[in-house]
Amino acid sequence: MEKKYLSLDERTTYHSLEDVVGCKWSAGVVASIHKGVHRPGELERYIPGISKKILNERLRKLSAYGLIERTEIPEAVKHVEYHLTPTGRKLADVIEQLHALGKEHGGMSAR
């Protein structure tokens, strides 16, 4: 017999997914890190229109969900880099597929 409702576990999973990728900036941050842009200043310059505040919020959120890892690089001038976790790489692949689908169908803009 087919279920007629989403279970609590399913709703929680969908809510978490929406929380992460529902933000207009998250997909761009994940895609940018996937393309090799790892430092916060580089990300800010690479993603048009994102503010430092929003970028930092997204980086914290993506890190909290286990999609990216923050690494401090101890050189003469200490800096931070972000890299995708295995789960983050899977999400980046899905984002690339959605991007390709959007391009294939003329941007899929709302009418």
N, C-alpha and C positions, 0 to 999 in steps of 0.2 A: 504494500500500500504506500502511495506517495504521500510525503509529509505536506501539510498545508500551511506550514509556518517555518520561519527561520529559527533555529535553536539559539539559545543564549550565546553559545560558543561561536556560532556563525555570525551573529549580530556583532559580537565583540570584535571578531576578526575584520569584518567589513568596516566597522567604526574606526579601528586602528588604521586600516588602509586609507580610508578617507581623511583621517587626521594627518597622515603623512603626505600623501600625494594629492589631496584635495586642495592644498595651498598652491597658488599659481606659481610659486617660486621653487618648490621642492623638486619637481621634475627637472628643471633647469640646473639646479645645483647638483643633483645626482648625475645628470648627463655630462655636465662640465667636468666633474671629478673623474668620470669614466673616460673622458677624452684626454686626461692627463693634467688638468688644472688642479693643483693640490693646495696651494697656499691661499689664505683668506684674501689678501690684497689682490692676488691674481684673479680669484673668483669674482671679486667685486668689479674689477675692470672687464672681465670676460662676459659677465651677465648684464646686459644693458638694463638700466633702470632700477636695479636692486640697491637698496641702501645698506650701509654697514650694519645697522640695527637689525633689519630683516634677515640679512645673511647670517648674522650671529644666532638669531633665533632659530633659523632653519637648520644650521649646523648642529646646534644643541639638540633639536628635536630628532634629526636624522641619527645622531649619535645615540640618543636615548632609546630609539627603536632598533639599534643594532645594525644600522645600514651603512654607517661610516665609522671609521676609527680616527681618533685624534692622536697625533704623534708629535712630541716636542723634539726638535732636532737641536742637540747641544753643540753648537759651533761657537765661533768667536761672538757672533751675534745670534742668540737663540731665536729660533722661529718654529712655527707650528705648521704641520701638513695634515691634510685629511686624505684618507684612502677608503675605498669601498671594501666592505666585508664581503664574504661570499654571497650572503643574502642581498647586499647592496648591488653586487654585480648582476645577480638575477633580475633585480628590479630595473637596473640600467638596460638590460637586454629587452625587457618588456617595454620600457619607455621608447627605445629605438624602434621597436616594431610598431608602436602606436604612432610615432612620428612619421614613419614610412607610410602607414595607412592614411594618415592625414594628408600627406603630400600626394599620395596616389588619388585621393578623392577630393582634390582641390581645397584642402585646408579644413574641410568639414565644418565650416562656420555656421553658426546659428542663424536662422532666418526669421 
